């Protein structure tokens, strides 16, 4: 399933229930670009929480800018 952020926001519980029911992954888009993937955890899995999320430190993400950088660097000193 593919859904935009806006539609997901309005109907999140419905989509989460579909993922649980169908076992199908959900791709969330922002301006038609995939940004998130929601996957079901297998019901019959005997795994612990730590086993289920053991690969969390291996997740990949895109960082477009340094979130700790100063915003004032962009401003002309004459405008401050």
Secondary structure as the mmCIF struct_conf table of DSSP 4:
data_model
#
loop_
_struct_conf.conf_type_id
_struct_conf.id
_struct_conf.beg_label_comp_id
_struct_conf.beg_label_asym_id
_struct_conf.beg_label_seq_id
_struct_conf.end_label_comp_id
_struct_conf.end_label_asym_id
_struct_conf.end_label_seq_id
STRN STRN1 UNK A 2 UNK A 4
HELX_RH_AL_P HELX_RH_AL_P1 UNK A 5 UNK A 22
STRN STRN2 UNK A 26 UNK A 30
TURN_TY1_P TURN_TY1_P1 UNK A 31 UNK A 32
STRN STRN3 UNK A 33 UNK A 38
HELX_LH_PP_P HELX_LH_PP_P1 UNK A 40 UNK A 42
TURN_TY1_P TURN_TY1_P2 UNK A 43 UNK A 44
HELX_RH_AL_P HELX_RH_AL_P2 UNK A 49 UNK A 52
TURN_TY1_P TURN_TY1_P3 UNK A 53 UNK A 55
HELX_RH_3T_P HELX_RH_3T_P1 UNK A 56 UNK A 58
BEND BEND1 UNK A 65 UNK A 65
TURN_TY1_P TURN_TY1_P4 UNK A 67 UNK A 68
BEND BEND2 UNK A 69 UNK A 69
HELX_RH_3T_P HELX_RH_3T_P2 UNK A 71 UNK A 74
BEND BEND3 UNK A 75 UNK A 75
HELX_RH_3T_P HELX_RH_3T_P3 UNK A 77 UNK A 79
#
